Amino acid sequence: MTDAVKITNINDVVVLFAGDSGDGMQLAGNIFSTISATVGNSISTFPDYPADIRAPQGSLTGVSGFQVHIGAEQVYTPGDKCDVLVAMNAAALKVNYNHAKPDATIIIDTDSFQAADLKKAAFKTEDYLGEMNIDPDRVIACRLTQMVKDALADSGMDNKAIMKCRNMFALGLVCWLFDRDIDIAFNFLKDKFQKKPQIAEANIKVVQAGYDYGHNTHSSVNNVHRIESRVRVPGRYMDITGNKATAYGLIAAAEKAGLKLYLGSYPITPATDILHELSKHKSLGVITVQCEDEIAGCASAIGASFAGALAVTSTSGPGICLKSEAMNLAVIMELPLVVIDVQRGGPATGLPTKSEQTDLLQVLFGRNGESPMPVIAATSPTDCFDAAYEACKIALEHMTPVVLMTDAYIANGSAAFRLPELNDYPDITPPYVPEELRGSWTPSQRNDNGVRYWAVPGREGFTHILGGLEKDSQTGAISTDPDNHHLMTRLRQQKIDNIQVPDVEIHGDEDDAELLIVGFGGTFGHLHDAMDKLRAQGHKVALAHFKHINPLPANTAAVLKKYPKVIVAEQNMGQFAAYLRMKIDGFTPLQYNEVKGQPFVIEKLVNAFKRALGEE
């Protein structure tokens, strides 16, 4: 960096990379996030891509984006609007300009703003900046494509391969704007393309070209900014997505329990990355099977559980529909099973690459008969690790299927993750049948906590049969006795009710809030930011965000009845509010509901909560 360049320290920034779905925006954003997480910044990301396998090039429907919020202190969301918008073509500018702040810096590739490109993007004139009322002084306009071609002119690569490197020029330029260490990007690319060194070398060269372009032309509307880290706890960090964190949490739980980890799954957006990640870890004893359908994925996991493994099946909402009968089988057999539901927009195929919270009542009640099942909802990408670990612990120690709910937003989004110490996590102790019961044990016998004993097949003296028909509470034989069925139904319910979960935590003005905001799962960051903004404006507001849905925390009723006004905010038509009304006598909350397939907008939340407070 030369002395002529002014470097200004700032608290946070939001950058949005946008282009065609084949332009590599997800990769560029991911590398920029990794660089920032590595140097200790707090990050929150939001990948947003179309459901089309490949939309027409340059079309409005084919725009893919990756938004990242980087902060010196803790950031909870990817931000409502961006400070820097990278628009790789005209369609990306048209679709995403409304997501930019009024004073945002706009980086455009003028080679992709030709007459044909403007026509595809539905611009009416060639004066696209004037048409969108964009101040040219805020625009960094460069012949990005041509500069990439010049940088790789002697690489021996064909034009198609060269064009795939355009995203790295944008990455290099943004790294210069925010004084990022591009050596981290180089190492990332070397690792990603270690089997294709020519591709790695080409991408590294283009990153350097983008960085040098910014350096040599001082291409910044507001000069260079630096975001220092002020909250970093010592340790090893990585940028991690929710799906990868979920996979790591499952591996950690299997290690702690001393069991093989088995995943039976069928590919489905947006859950497939869990299967992909776990399949890389055979050296850790992980077994993954890509089954022929959703039903087989769940049924094979039940078989693995019967055989003594930590069994998991992963899916999204449509897959939960298909797995429900097998999930019921795990309920009546009382076998440990973790069912991961990465929620997406519905119904049916719906919005497969978008995010909602619309599966809640399905995972709670979407099965025949009385089939109680614990439900946990992860609150952030990094929390997916802890939530997965806890789901495994509950399943194994209480001999029950457990549903772990995430959603496309936190599953695909990422955050800076401090690698945990496994010794800091609680032990996992399955209720194996004690040796003294040899000869007298039956498969319906329970321990003092009402949990059925687990006898792993092959253990001499504990041969048994389980199945989907009701069993006698004493002998384990098939029984149609009405009183026995009533008893077994109550025993299975009581076992779930006995699970101890932490109290729900109150954030903000715990003692004197005028309004309590209530949410669950992946909306935590947006609701927390909305609460912070309201408090900064002088309002007394608190937040109770639920991770444990079934059973609810013991202090739920006391918390919900403590405050004069309560509003439940969720990305569905009111499922959690309805569930709380069912569970808490006399509870009648206000509601804020959106089902748009997109994360909440903090500004809209703040305005809605002000109205709930009586402020127009």
C-alpha positions as CSV (number, residue, x, y, z in Angstrom):
1,M,0.0,0.0,0.0
2,T,1.5,3.4,-1.0
3,D,1.6,6.4,1.3
4,A,-0.8,8.3,-1.1
5,V,-3.6,6.0,-0.2
6,K,-5.6,6.9,2.9
7,I,-6.6,3.9,5.1
8,T,-9.6,4.4,7.3
9,N,-10.6,2.1,10.1
10,I,-14.3,1.2,10.0
11,N,-16.6,-0.9,12.2
12,D,-18.3,-3.0,9.6
13,V,-19.1,-3.4,5.9
14,V,-21.5,-5.3,3.7
15,V,-20.3,-6.5,0.3
16,L,-22.6,-8.1,-2.3
17,F,-21.1,-10.1,-5.2
18,A,-23.6,-10.6,-8.0
19,G,-23.5,-12.1,-11.5
20,D,-24.7,-15.0,-13.6
21,S,-25.2,-18.3,-11.9
22,G,-22.1,-19.5,-13.7
23,D,-19.9,-16.5,-12.8
24,G,-18.6,-17.9,-9.5
25,M,-20.1,-15.4,-7.2
26,Q,-20.5,-18.0,-4.4
27,L,-16.8,-18.9,-4.7
28,A,-15.6,-15.3,-4.7
29,G,-17.8,-14.4,-1.7
30,N,-16.8,-17.6,0.1
31,I,-13.1,-16.8,-0.3
32,F,-13.6,-13.1,0.8
33,S,-15.5,-14.5,3.9
34,T,-12.7,-17.0,4.6
35,I,-10.0,-14.2,4.5
36,S,-12.0,-12.1,6.9
37,A,-12.8,-14.9,9.3
38,T,-9.1,-15.9,9.3
39,V,-7.9,-12.5,10.4
40,G,-10.4,-12.5,13.2
41,N,-13.4,-10.5,11.9
42,S,-16.9,-11.5,12.7
43,I,-18.8,-12.4,9.6
44,S,-22.3,-13.4,8.5
45,T,-23.1,-14.5,4.9
46,F,-26.1,-15.0,2.7
47,P,-25.7,-17.0,-0.6
48,D,-28.7,-16.4,-2.8
49,Y,-29.0,-18.3,-6.1
50,P,-31.7,-19.3,-8.5
51,A,-33.3,-22.8,-8.7
52,D,-32.6,-23.0,-12.4
53,I,-29.8,-25.5,-13.3
54,R,-28.6,-22.9,-15.7
55,A,-30.8,-19.9,-16.6
56,P,-30.1,-18.1,-19.9
57,Q,-26.9,-16.1,-19.7
58,G,-27.4,-12.5,-18.8
59,S,-31.1,-13.0,-17.8
60,L,-32.8,-11.4,-14.8
61,T,-33.9,-14.8,-13.5
62,G,-30.3,-16.2,-13.6
63,V,-28.7,-13.8,-11.2
64,S,-26.7,-15.4,-8.4
65,G,-25.5,-13.4,-5.4
66,F,-23.4,-13.8,-2.3
67,Q,-23.7,-11.1,0.5
68,V,-21.2,-10.9,3.4
69,H,-21.3,-8.7,6.4
70,I,-17.9,-8.2,8.1
71,G,-17.5,-6.6,11.5
72,A,-14.9,-5.6,13.9
73,E,-17.3,-6.6,16.6
74,Q,-20.0,-9.3,16.6
75,V,-22.4,-9.2,13.6
76,Y,-25.6,-11.2,13.6
77,T,-26.9,-10.9,10.0
78,P,-25.6,-10.4,6.4
79,G,-27.1,-6.9,6.6
80,D,-30.2,-5.4,4.9
81,K,-28.3,-3.5,2.2
82,C,-24.8,-3.5,0.9
83,D,-22.0,-0.9,1.0
84,V,-20.3,-2.4,-2.0
85,L,-22.1,-4.0,-4.9
86,V,-20.1,-6.0,-7.4
87,A,-22.2,-6.3,-10.6
88,M,-20.6,-8.7,-13.1
89,N,-23.2,-7.9,-15.7
90,A,-26.2,-5.7,-16.5
91,A,-28.8,-8.1,-15.1
92,A,-26.9,-8.3,-11.7
93,L,-27.0,-4.5,-11.4
94,K,-30.7,-4.4,-12.3
95,V,-31.7,-7.1,-9.9
96,N,-29.5,-6.1,-6.9
97,Y,-29.3,-2.3,-7.0
98,N,-32.3,-2.1,-4.7
99,H,-30.2,-4.0,-2.2
100,A,-27.5,-1.3,-2.2
101,K,-27.3,1.7,0.2
102,P,-27.8,5.2,-1.3
103,D,-24.0,5.9,-1.0
104,A,-22.8,2.3,-1.9
105,T,-19.8,1.8,-4.2
106,I,-20.8,0.0,-7.4
107,I,-18.2,-2.1,-9.2
108,I,-19.2,-3.0,-12.8
109,D,-17.6,-4.9,-15.7
110,T,-18.3,-2.6,-18.6
111,D,-17.5,-5.4,-21.0
112,S,-20.8,-7.0,-19.9
113,F,-22.9,-3.9,-20.3
114,Q,-23.0,-3.9,-24.1
115,A,-26.3,-3.3,-26.0
116,A,-27.2,-7.0,-26.0
117,D,-26.6,-7.3,-22.3
118,L,-28.7,-4.2,-21.5
119,K,-31.5,-5.6,-23.6
120,K,-31.5,-8.9,-21.8
121,A,-31.6,-7.0,-18.5
122,A,-34.7,-5.0,-19.7
123,F,-32.9,-1.6,-19.8
124,K,-34.7,0.8,-22.0
125,T,-31.6,2.9,-23.0
126,E,-27.9,2.6,-23.1
127,D,-27.7,5.1,-20.3
128,Y,-28.2,2.4,-17.6
129,L,-26.7,4.6,-14.8
130,G,-29.0,7.4,-15.5
131,E,-32.0,5.1,-16.0
132,M,-31.4,3.8,-12.4
133,N,-30.5,7.2,-11.0
134,I,-27.0,6.0,-10.1
135,D,-24.4,8.7,-9.4
136,P,-21.4,7.9,-11.7
137,D,-19.0,9.2,-9.1
138,R,-19.9,6.1,-7.0
139,V,-19.2,3.7,-9.8
140,I,-15.9,1.8,-10.4
141,A,-16.3,1.0,-14.1
142,C,-13.6,-1.2,-15.6
143,R,-13.1,-3.5,-18.5
144,L,-12.8,-6.4,-16.2
145,T,-13.3,-9.2,-18.8
146,Q,-10.7,-7.7,-21.1
147,M,-8.2,-7.3,-18.2
148,V,-8.7,-11.0,-17.3
149,K,-8.0,-12.0,-20.9
150,D,-4.9,-9.9,-21.0
151,A,-3.7,-11.4,-17.7
152,L,-4.1,-14.9,-19.0
153,A,-3.1,-14.3,-22.6
154,D,0.0,-16.5,-22.3
155,S,-1.7,-19.2,-20.1
156,G,-2.6,-21.6,-22.9
157,M,-6.2,-21.7,-21.6
158,D,-9.1,-21.5,-23.9
159,N,-11.6,-18.6,-23.8
160,K,-14.2,-20.5,-21.8
161,A,-11.7,-21.4,-19.1
162,I,-10.4,-17.8,-19.0
163,M,-13.9,-16.4,-18.6
164,K,-14.4,-18.6,-15.5
165,C,-11.6,-16.6,-13.8
166,R,-13.4,-13.2,-14.0
167,N,-14.8,-13.6,-10.4
168,M,-11.2,-13.7,-9.1
169,F,-10.5,-10.2,-10.5
170,A,-13.5,-8.9,-8.7
171,L,-12.3,-10.6,-5.5
172,G,-8.8,-9.1,-5.9
173,L,-10.2,-5.6,-6.3
174,V,-12.5,-6.0,-3.3
175,C,-9.5,-7.3,-1.3
176,W,-7.7,-4.1,-2.1
177,L,-10.6,-1.9,-1.1
178,F,-10.6,-3.5,2.3
179,D,-6.9,-4.1,2.8
180,R,-7.3,-7.8,2.9
181,D,-4.3,-10.2,2.9
182,I,-4.5,-11.9,-0.6
183,D,-2.0,-14.5,0.5
184,I,-4.9,-16.2,2.3
185,A,-6.8,-16.2,-1.0
186,F,-3.8,-17.7,-2.8
187,N,-3.6,-20.5,-0.2
188,F,-7.3,-21.2,-0.5
189,L,-7.0,-21.5,-4.3
190,K,-4.0,-23.8,-4.1
191,D,-5.9,-26.1,-1.8
192,K,-9.1,-26.0,-3.8
193,F,-7.3,-26.7,-7.1
194,Q,-4.4,-28.8,-5.8
195,K,-5.1,-31.5,-8.4
196,K,-5.3,-28.8,-11.2
197,P,-2.3,-26.6,-10.6
198,Q,-2.7,-24.7,-13.9
199,I,-6.2,-23.6,-12.8
200,A,-4.9,-22.6,-9.4
201,E,-2.1,-20.6,-10.9
202,A,-4.4,-18.8,-13.3
203,N,-6.9,-17.8,-10.6
204,I,-4.1,-16.6,-8.4
205,K,-2.7,-14.5,-11.2
206,V,-6.1,-12.9,-11.8
207,V,-6.7,-12.2,-8.1
208,Q,-3.3,-10.4,-8.1
209,A,-4.3,-8.5,-11.3
210,G,-7.5,-7.3,-9.6
211,Y,-5.6,-6.2,-6.5
212,D,-3.0,-4.4,-8.6
213,Y,-5.7,-2.6,-10.6
214,G,-7.1,-1.2,-7.4
215,H,-3.6,-0.4,-6.1
216,N,-2.4,1.3,-9.3
217,T,-5.5,3.4,-10.0
218,H,-6.7,4.0,-6.4
219,S,-10.0,2.7,-7.6
220,S,-12.0,3.5,-4.5
221,V,-14.7,6.1,-4.1
222,N,-13.9,6.4,-0.4
223,N,-10.3,5.2,-0.4
224,V,-9.3,2.0,1.4
225,H,-10.9,0.7,4.6
226,R,-9.7,-1.6,7.2
227,I,-11.9,-3.6,9.7
228,E,-9.9,-4.5,12.8
229,S,-11.0,-7.4,15.0
230,R,-11.9,-6.4,18.5
231,V,-13.8,-9.5,19.8
232,R,-11.7,-12.4,18.8
233,V,-11.2,-15.1,21.4
234,P,-7.8,-16.9,21.1
235,G,-8.1,-20.1,19.1
236,R,-8.2,-21.6,15.6
237,Y,-10.8,-20.1,13.3
238,M,-12.5,-21.1,10.1
239,D,-15.3,-19.8,7.9
240,I,-18.0,-22.5,8.2
241,T,-21.4,-23.0,6.7
242,G,-24.3,-24.3,8.7
243,N,-24.4,-27.6,6.8
244,K,-20.7,-28.2,7.4
245,A,-21.0,-27.3,11.1
246,T,-23.9,-29.8,11.3
247,A,-21.7,-32.5,9.8
248,Y,-18.9,-31.7,12.2
249,G,-21.3,-31.8,15.2
250,L,-22.5,-35.2,14.2
251,I,-18.9,-36.5,13.9
252,A,-18.0,-35.0,17.3
253,A,-21.0,-36.7,18.9
254,A,-20.1,-40.1,17.5
255,E,-16.6,-39.7,18.7
256,K,-17.8,-38.7,22.2
257,A,-20.2,-41.6,22.3
258,G,-17.7,-44.1,21.0
259,L,-20.0,-45.1,18.1
260,K,-19.8,-45.4,14.3
261,L,-21.7,-42.6,12.6
262,Y,-24.1,-43.7,9.8
263,L,-25.9,-41.3,7.4
264,G,-28.6,-42.7,5.2
265,S,-29.7,-39.9,2.8
266,Y,-31.1,-38.9,-0.5
267,P,-29.9,-35.7,-2.3
268,I,-32.2,-32.8,-1.8
269,T,-31.6,-29.0,-1.9
270,P,-30.5,-27.5,0.5
271,A,-29.5,-30.4,2.7
272,T,-27.2,-32.3,0.3
273,D,-24.0,-30.7,1.5
274,I,-24.3,-32.6,4.8
275,L,-24.0,-35.9,2.8
276,H,-21.2,-34.5,0.7
277,E,-19.2,-33.4,3.8
278,L,-19.7,-36.6,5.8
279,S,-18.7,-38.7,2.8
280,K,-15.2,-37.1,3.1
281,H,-14.6,-38.5,6.5
282,K,-14.4,-42.3,6.2
283,S,-11.1,-42.2,8.1
284,L,-13.1,-41.1,11.2
285,G,-15.4,-44.2,10.9
286,V,-18.2,-42.3,9.1
287,I,-20.4,-44.4,6.9
288,T,-22.6,-42.6,4.3
289,V,-25.1,-44.2,1.9
290,Q,-26.8,-42.3,-0.9
291,C,-30.0,-44.2,-1.0
292,E,-32.5,-44.6,-3.8
293,D,-35.1,-42.5,-2.2
294,E,-36.1,-40.6,1.0
295,I,-37.9,-43.5,2.6
296,A,-34.9,-45.8,2.1
297,G,-32.6,-43.2,3.6
298,C,-34.6,-43.1,6.8
299,A,-35.3,-46.9,6.9
300,S,-31.6,-47.7,6.5
301,A,-30.7,-45.3,9.3
302,I,-33.2,-47.1,11.6
303,G,-31.5,-50.4,10.7
304,A,-28.1,-48.9,11.5
305,S,-29.5,-47.7,14.9
306,F,-30.8,-51.1,15.7
307,A,-27.3,-52.4,15.0
308,G,-25.8,-50.0,17.4
309,A,-24.6,-47.0,15.4
310,L,-25.3,-43.3,15.8
311,A,-27.8,-43.1,13.0
312,V,-28.8,-40.0,11.0
313,T,-30.9,-39.1,8.0
314,S,-30.9,-35.7,6.4
315,T,-33.5,-34.0,4.1
316,S,-35.7,-31.0,3.6
317,G,-39.4,-30.5,4.0
318,P,-40.6,-32.7,1.1
319,G,-38.4,-35.5,2.4
320,I,-39.9,-35.2,5.9
321,C,-43.2,-36.0,4.3
322,L,-41.8,-39.1,2.8
323,K,-39.9,-40.2,5.9
324,S,-42.8,-39.7,8.3
325,E,-43.8,-43.4,8.4
326,A,-40.3,-44.6,9.0
327,M,-39.9,-41.9,11.7
328,N,-43.0,-43.3,13.4
329,L,-41.4,-46.7,13.3
330,A,-38.4,-45.3,15.2
331,V,-40.8,-43.8,17.8
332,I,-42.6,-47.1,18.6
333,M,-39.4,-49.1,18.5
334,E,-37.8,-46.5,20.7
335,L,-34.5,-46.3,18.8
336,P,-32.1,-43.4,18.6
337,L,-32.3,-41.5,15.3
338,V,-31.4,-37.9,14.3
339,V,-33.5,-36.5,11.5
340,I,-32.2,-33.3,10.0
341,D,-34.6,-31.0,8.3
342,V,-33.0,-28.2,6.4
343,Q,-36.1,-26.2,5.7
344,R,-36.8,-24.6,2.3
345,G,-39.7,-22.7,0.6
346,G,-42.8,-24.7,-0.1
347,P,-45.3,-26.3,-0.5
348,A,-44.2,-29.1,-2.9
349,T,-41.1,-28.1,-4.9
350,G,-41.9,-24.5,-4.0
351,L,-38.8,-22.4,-3.7
352,P,-36.1,-25.1,-3.4
353,T,-33.2,-22.7,-3.0
354,K,-34.9,-20.3,-0.6
355,S,-35.6,-20.3,3.1
356,E,-38.6,-20.5,5.3
357,Q,-39.7,-21.8,8.8
358,T,-42.8,-23.6,7.5
359,D,-42.0,-27.2,8.6
360,L,-42.5,-26.7,12.3
361,L,-46.0,-28.2,12.8
362,Q,-45.0,-31.0,10.4
363,V,-42.1,-32.1,12.5
364,L,-44.1,-31.8,15.7
365,F,-47.3,-33.5,14.6
366,G,-47.0,-34.8,11.0
367,R,-47.3,-38.5,11.8
368,N,-50.1,-40.9,12.6
369,G,-50.9,-41.8,16.2
370,E,-49.4,-40.2,19.3
371,S,-45.7,-40.0,18.3
372,P,-43.9,-37.5,20.4
373,M,-40.5,-36.5,19.2
374,P,-37.9,-33.9,20.5
375,V,-37.4,-31.0,18.2
376,I,-34.3,-28.6,18.3
377,A,-33.9,-25.6,16.0
378,A,-30.4,-24.3,15.3
379,T,-30.1,-20.5,15.6
380,S,-27.0,-19.7,13.4
381,P,-24.5,-21.4,11.1
382,T,-22.1,-22.0,13.9
383,D,-24.8,-23.0,16.3
384,C,-25.5,-25.9,13.9
385,F,-22.5,-27.7,15.5
386,D,-23.8,-27.5,19.0
387,A,-27.4,-28.2,17.9
388,A,-26.3,-31.4,16.1
389,Y,-24.2,-32.5,19.0
390,E,-27.1,-32.0,21.4
391,A,-29.6,-33.7,19.1
392,C,-27.3,-36.8,19.1
393,K,-27.0,-36.7,22.8
394,I,-30.7,-36.6,23.4
395,A,-31.4,-39.3,20.8
396,L,-28.8,-41.7,22.3
397,E,-29.5,-41.0,26.0
398,H,-33.3,-41.1,25.7
399,M,-33.7,-43.7,23.0
400,T,-35.8,-41.6,20.7
401,P,-35.8,-40.1,17.2
402,V,-34.9,-36.3,17.4
403,V,-35.6,-33.7,14.7
404,L,-32.9,-31.1,14.2
405,M,-34.3,-28.1,12.2
406,T,-32.1,-25.7,10.3
407,D,-33.1,-23.8,7.2
408,A,-31.5,-22.8,3.9
409,Y,-30.5,-19.4,5.2
410,I,-28.3,-20.7,8.0
411,A,-27.4,-24.0,6.3
412,N,-25.9,-22.2,3.3
413,G,-24.8,-19.1,5.2
414,S,-21.5,-19.0,7.0
415,A,-19.8,-17.4,10.0
416,A,-16.5,-17.3,11.7
417,F,-16.2,-20.5,13.7
418,R,-13.8,-21.1,16.6
419,L,-12.8,-24.8,16.5
420,P,-14.1,-26.3,19.7
421,E,-12.3,-28.5,22.2
422,L,-14.2,-31.9,22.4
423,N,-13.3,-32.1,26.1
424,D,-15.5,-29.1,26.7
425,Y,-18.6,-31.0,25.6
426,P,-20.7,-33.2,27.9
427,D,-20.4,-36.9,27.8
428,I,-22.9,-39.0,25.8
429,T,-23.9,-42.1,27.7
430,P,-26.4,-44.4,26.0
431,P,-28.6,-46.5,28.3
432,Y,-27.1,-49.9,27.5
433,V,-28.8,-52.8,29.2
434,P,-26.9,-53.7,32.3
435,E,-25.2,-57.1,32.6
436,E,-27.2,-58.0,35.7
437,L,-30.4,-58.2,33.6
438,R,-29.0,-61.0,31.5
439,G,-31.6,-63.8,31.4
440,S,-34.5,-61.6,32.7
441,W,-34.3,-58.7,30.3
442,T,-37.1,-57.9,27.9
443,P,-36.9,-55.2,25.2
444,S,-39.6,-53.0,26.9
445,Q,-37.8,-52.7,30.2
446,R,-36.8,-49.1,31.2
447,N,-34.3,-47.4,33.5
448,D,-35.2,-45.0,36.3
449,N,-35.7,-42.1,33.8
450,G,-38.3,-44.1,31.8
451,V,-35.9,-44.8,29.0
452,R,-35.9,-48.2,27.3
453,Y,-32.6,-50.1,27.6
454,W,-30.5,-50.5,24.5
455,A,-29.2,-54.0,23.7
456,V,-26.9,-54.0,20.7
457,P,-27.4,-57.2,18.5
458,G,-24.7,-59.7,18.9
459,R,-24.5,-59.4,22.7
460,E,-25.0,-62.9,24.1
461,G,-28.0,-63.3,26.3
462,F,-29.9,-60.2,25.0
463,T,-31.4,-61.5,21.7
464,H,-34.6,-59.6,21.0
465,I,-37.0,-58.5,18.3
466,L,-38.5,-55.0,17.7
467,G,-41.2,-53.9,15.3
468,G,-44.0,-51.6,14.4
469,L,-46.7,-53.4,16.3
470,E,-47.5,-52.3,19.9
471,K,-45.7,-54.3,22.5
472,D,-46.5,-55.4,26.0
473,S,-44.9,-53.1,28.6
474,Q,-43.5,-56.0,30.5
475,T,-42.8,-58.9,28.2
476,G,-42.1,-57.0,24.9
477,A,-44.5,-59.4,23.1
478,I,-47.1,-58.1,20.6
479,S,-50.1,-56.8,22.5
480,T,-53.5,-55.4,21.5
481,D,-54.7,-54.8,25.0
482,P,-56.3,-51.3,25.2
483,D,-54.9,-50.6,28.7
484,N,-51.4,-51.6,27.7
485,H,-51.6,-49.4,24.6
486,H,-52.7,-46.4,26.7
487,L,-49.9,-47.1,29.2
488,M,-47.2,-47.4,26.4
489,T,-48.5,-44.2,24.8
490,R,-48.1,-42.4,28.1
491,L,-44.7,-43.9,28.8
492,R,-43.4,-42.7,25.4
493,Q,-44.8,-39.2,26.0
494,Q,-43.4,-39.0,29.5
495,K,-39.9,-40.0,28.3
496,I,-39.9,-36.9,26.1
497,D,-41.4,-34.7,28.8
498,N,-38.6,-35.8,31.1
499,I,-35.8,-34.4,28.9
500,Q,-34.1,-31.5,30.6
501,V,-33.3,-28.6,28.3
502,P,-31.8,-25.2,29.2
503,D,-34.0,-22.3,30.2
504,V,-34.7,-19.8,27.3
505,E,-32.4,-16.9,27.6
506,I,-33.7,-13.3,27.7
507,H,-31.6,-10.7,25.8
508,G,-32.0,-7.0,26.2
509,D,-34.1,-5.3,28.8
510,E,-34.9,-8.4,30.8
511,D,-36.4,-6.7,33.9
512,D,-38.5,-3.9,32.4
513,A,-39.1,-4.5,28.7
514,E,-42.4,-3.1,27.3
515,L,-42.2,-5.6,24.4
516,L,-40.9,-9.1,24.3
517,I,-39.9,-10.3,20.9
518,V,-40.2,-14.1,20.5
519,G,-38.7,-16.2,17.7
520,F,-37.1,-19.6,17.0
521,G,-34.4,-21.1,14.9
522,G,-32.5,-19.2,12.2
523,T,-34.1,-15.8,12.7
524,F,-32.1,-15.1,15.8
525,G,-29.7,-12.7,14.2
526,H,-32.3,-10.5,12.5
527,L,-34.5,-10.3,15.6
528,H,-31.4,-9.5,17.8
529,D,-30.4,-6.7,15.5
530,A,-33.9,-5.3,15.5
531,M,-34.0,-5.4,19.3
532,D,-30.6,-3.6,19.4
533,K,-31.9,-0.8,17.1
534,L,-35.0,-0.3,19.1
535,R,-33.1,-0.2,22.4
536,A,-30.7,2.4,20.8
537,Q,-33.7,4.5,20.1
538,G,-34.8,4.4,23.7
539,H,-37.4,1.6,23.7
540,K,-37.5,-1.0,26.4
541,V,-37.4,-4.3,24.4
542,A,-36.3,-7.9,25.1
543,L,-35.8,-11.0,23.0
544,A,-36.6,-14.6,23.9
545,H,-35.3,-16.9,21.2
546,F,-36.2,-20.6,21.3
547,K,-33.7,-23.3,20.3
548,H,-35.6,-26.1,22.1
549,I,-39.2,-26.5,20.7
550,N,-40.2,-29.9,22.2
551,P,-39.9,-30.1,25.1
552,L,-40.1,-26.4,25.7
553,P,-37.8,-24.9,28.4
554,A,-39.2,-25.1,31.9
555,N,-39.3,-21.3,32.2
556,T,-41.3,-20.7,29.0
557,A,-44.6,-19.8,30.6
558,A,-43.1,-17.5,33.2
559,V,-41.1,-15.7,30.5
560,L,-44.0,-15.3,28.1
561,K,-46.4,-14.0,30.8
562,K,-43.9,-11.6,32.4
563,Y,-44.2,-8.8,29.8
564,P,-47.1,-6.5,28.9
565,K,-46.8,-7.1,25.2
566,V,-45.3,-10.2,23.3
567,I,-44.9,-10.5,19.6
568,V,-44.0,-13.8,17.9
569,A,-42.0,-13.2,14.7
570,E,-41.5,-16.1,12.3
571,Q,-41.1,-17.0,8.6
572,N,-44.5,-18.8,8.3
573,M,-48.1,-18.0,8.9
574,G,-48.0,-18.3,12.6
575,Q,-47.0,-21.9,13.5
576,F,-44.8,-21.2,16.5
577,A,-47.4,-18.8,17.9
578,A,-50.1,-21.4,17.5
579,Y,-47.9,-24.0,19.3
580,L,-47.2,-21.6,22.2
581,R,-50.9,-20.8,22.5
582,M,-51.6,-24.6,22.7
583,K,-48.9,-25.1,25.4
584,I,-49.3,-22.0,27.5
585,D,-52.7,-21.3,29.0
586,G,-54.0,-17.8,28.4
587,F,-51.1,-16.8,26.1
588,T,-52.3,-14.6,23.3
589,P,-49.4,-12.9,21.5
590,L,-49.2,-10.4,18.7
591,Q,-47.7,-11.9,15.5
592,Y,-45.4,-10.8,12.7
593,N,-45.3,-13.2,9.8
594,E,-43.5,-13.3,6.5
595,V,-43.3,-16.1,3.9
596,K,-41.1,-14.7,1.2
597,G,-38.3,-17.2,0.9
598,Q,-35.9,-14.4,2.0
599,P,-34.4,-13.5,5.4
600,F,-36.2,-10.8,7.4
601,V,-35.4,-7.2,6.7
602,I,-34.3,-5.5,9.9
603,E,-35.8,-2.1,9.0
604,K,-39.2,-3.7,8.5
605,L,-39.0,-5.6,11.8
606,V,-38.1,-2.4,13.6
607,N,-41.1,-0.6,12.1
608,A,-43.5,-3.5,12.9
609,F,-42.2,-3.7,16.5
610,K,-42.7,0.0,16.9
611,R,-46.3,-0.4,15.9
612,A,-46.7,-3.1,18.4
613,L,-45.4,-0.7,21.0
614,G,-48.0,1.8,20.0
615,E,-45.7,4.1,18.1
616,E,-46.9,5.2,14.7
